Amino acid sequence: MPEKLPGRVSIDEDVVFGRGGDRDLTCDVFTPPDALDEESARPAILLLHGGSWRNGEKSQLKYYGIQLARYGYLCVCSEYRLTGEAIWPAQLHDAKAALRWIRSNAIQLRVDTDRIAVSGNSAGAHLALMLAATQDIPGFEGDGGHADASSGCAAAVAVYPPTLLRSSELESDSAVAALFGGHVGDETADAASPLTYAHRRFPPTMLVHGNADQVVPVAASLQMYQALSESGAAVEMHIFQGQEHAFDTNVDFARQIVDLTALFFERTLPATTV
């Protein structure tokens, strides 16, 4: 198990990282309590909250930001436009803008651009997988800022993620309909589904799910795991027995997921310096 760093995590709230529509988009930055020498840089994690794409806020993942920062990761909890404000693909555009902001500010943040990862819960997990799946593809990038920077990521963690957005695959498709601004056909839903993009070059991925989830059935992660495994990509999955959706609102489970995430990124992010 990696060791936690002593000292306090520094938190900078409501930092502007880009534009969404006609307004600023903001993030909270969690800086580890480490003392880097001039030649060193730290890994970073972009954290994306859940809420069915229509609810939630970046502060939901504050616990994850603090705890992962104690493991030495610069953490960024970013907002994205919810469906009451903008429909798909605005949410992905905003998440990509946050990734590009991290990379554009790597020197100031002391971040190693080869070790930027993504993580999310529920709707945020869907976005994290879509970030991993559609790196630097112009049609997915949006115009939220820092267009000269890459939106690539080195690894991904997805906690109870929707992976196939066809209405027949979900217990309730009302959130998906709101995401698209109405009911859509399978072709449109598949284009926004991480499962569509499983391929050999997919970044190393960790999936976490409760097998009693009635909102996003565990089959969503099982299908993603199988597709990535069959394609030859590096993937692992952790199933929490008897747990429902958002089971990590219990801090004991959140702590376990933090530890699993730290272990996973320690194995999968290359140890490099700038």
N, C-alpha and C positions, 0 to 999 in steps of 0.2 A: 504494500500500500504506500503510495507517495506520502511524504510528510507535509503537514500544514506549516505554513510560515508563521512565526510569532509576530505580534504587532497588530496594528489596526489597518483595516481596509479603507482606503480613501474613496469617497463616493462623490461624483460630480453629477448633479441632476439637471435634466432638461437642457442638455447640450444639443444645439441644432446640428443635424447631420445632412439635411437635404430639404427638398421641396416636394410636397404632394399636392397636386392641383394648385390652388392659390394660397397655400399656407406652408409654414415651416413644419418640418418633422423633427422630433427630438428623441434623445436617448439618455439613459443614465449610464455612467461609466464607473466601473469598479476596478480600482487599481490595487494590485497586490502590495503587501507590506514588505517588499523585497528591496535590496540595494544592489542594483545592477551596475556592473562596471561599464566603461564607455563603449566596449566592443560587443556587449551582450544585448539581446532582445528577447522578449517573452512571447509565449503563445497567446492567442486571443480567441475568445468565444463570443459569437453573436447569439444572444438568447431571445427567443420569440415566444410571446405569451399566447395562451389559448383563449377560447370564448366563442367558438362557432363562427369565427370571422366577423361577428357582429357585436360582440361584447368584449370586455376585458381591457387591461391596460398594462403598460410595461412594468409597473410596480409589483405585479403579481409574481414576478420571478426574482424579486429582490433577495430572497433567501438563497436562491441558486447563485446569484451574482456574488454575494458576499462569501459564501462557502467555497465556490470554485476559485475566487480570487485568493483565498487563503491557501489554495494549492498552487498558486503561482500563475494563474491565468488572468490576463486582462479581460474583463467581461463587459459587454455592452448589451444592455437591455433596451431594445428599440421599440418605438411604436410603429404602427402601420395603420393606414386608413381602414376603418371598419365599413361593413356593407351599407350602413346607413348614410355613409358619406360618398363612397365610390364602390363600384363593382369590379369584379375580376377583369384584368390582371393587376389592378392598382396595388393590391396587397403584396404581390410578388415584386412589383416594381419598387415599392418602398423598402422591402427587405433587401433587395439588391443594392439600393442606394446606401443603406446602412453598411453593407459589406464594403462597398467602394469607398465610403468615408473612412472606415477603419484602415484600409490599405493606403489611402491618400495621406492619412495622418500617422503613418507607421513610425516615422522618426520621432515625432512629438510624444506619441504614446509608448514608444520603446517596444514596438511590436515586430515580431519576425513575420514577414509577409508570406513565408512558406508554411507557417503554422497558424493559420486562421481557420477555425472550425465553426460549425453552426449547431445549434441545439434548440429544440422547441417542444412545447406540450400541446397536444390536441391540434387545433387549427394552426398553431405555431409550429407543430411538428410537421404538418403538411407543408408549410412554407419552407421549413428547414430542408426537407427532402427535395422540394422543387428547386431550391437554391443549389443543392448538390447535383441535381439532375440536369440543370440547364445553364451550366456555367458559360458565361461570355457569349451566349447566343443572342444576337442583336434583337430579335423579335420579343425577347423576354426582359430586356434590360430597363426599359422606361427612360425617363428623362429627369430623374430626381436629383441629379448632380454628380460631379466627379466622373464624367463620362470617359475620361482618359485612363481610369483605373480598372483593374480586373475585378469581376465579381466572383472569382473562383474561391473555393474552399477546399481544405485538405481532408476533412472528415466531418461526419454528421452524427448527431444523436437525435432520435425521434421517440418521444414518449406518448404512447397511445395515439398514433397518427392515422388520420384518414388517408388511405393510399389509392383508392379508386372511387371517384366521385359520381359514378352512375347512381341514379336514384334507387335502383333495384339492389344496390350493394349496402345501403345504409338503413338503419332502423327508422330514421326520420330524415326526409330530404328537404325539410323546410329551410334549414340553414344553407344547404347547397343551392337551393333555388334563389335565396337572397344573395348568395355570393355571385351568381351569374345574372341577377336581375330578372329572374324568371326561370321556368323550367326549360331545359335544353336537351338536345339529343346526345346520344352516346359519344359521337365524334367530338363535340365540344367538351363534354365532361372528361373524356380520355385525355385530351390535350392539356388539361389542368391536373392530371392525376400522376403522382410519382411512379406508380406501377408501370405506366406506359414507357418510362425512360430507363428501366433497369437494363444495364449493360456492363460489360467487363471493366470499363474504365470508371465506373461509378466510384466515388470516394469511399473509403472504409466507413461502415455504417453500423451503429448500434441501435437496435429497436427494443423498446420497453413497453409492456402491455399487461393489463390485468385480464385474466381469463373469464371474469364475470362482467365485463364491460358491456352494457346494453346500449350505449350511445354510439361508440365506434367498436364494433365487435373485434375480438382478438384475431379473427380471420384476416383483418386488414394488414396486420403486421406479419402474420404467417404467410400470406400471399407475397408480400414484399420480400420477406426473408427467402422464400423459395425462389422467386424470380432472380434476386441478386446472386444467390448461391449457384443457380444453374447457369448464370451468365459468367461466373468466375470472379465476381467481385468479392471483396472482403466484407463479411457481414456477421454479426452475432445478434442473438435475441435473448432477452430475459423476460420470462413470464412470471407474474406474481399471482400465485394461486388464490382464487376466491375474491380478487380485488376488482372493484368497479371503476368506472371512468373517474378521472381526477383523484385517484386514491392517494396521490402524493400531497393532498391538502393535509393529510396526517404527517406531521413533521418527521416521524420515525421512518416513514417510507421515503419522504423527500431526502432525508439524510442518506439512505441506502442508494438512491438514484444519483446523488451527488458523488458518492464514493465510486460507484460503478462508472460514472462519466469520467472522473479523474483517472481511474485505472485505464479506461479505454483510450483516452487521449494520450496518456503517457506511452502507451504501446504504439499508437498509430501516427502521431505527429512527429515528423523528423526533427532531430535535435540539431538545429543549425543556428548560426549567429549572423548578424549583419555588421 
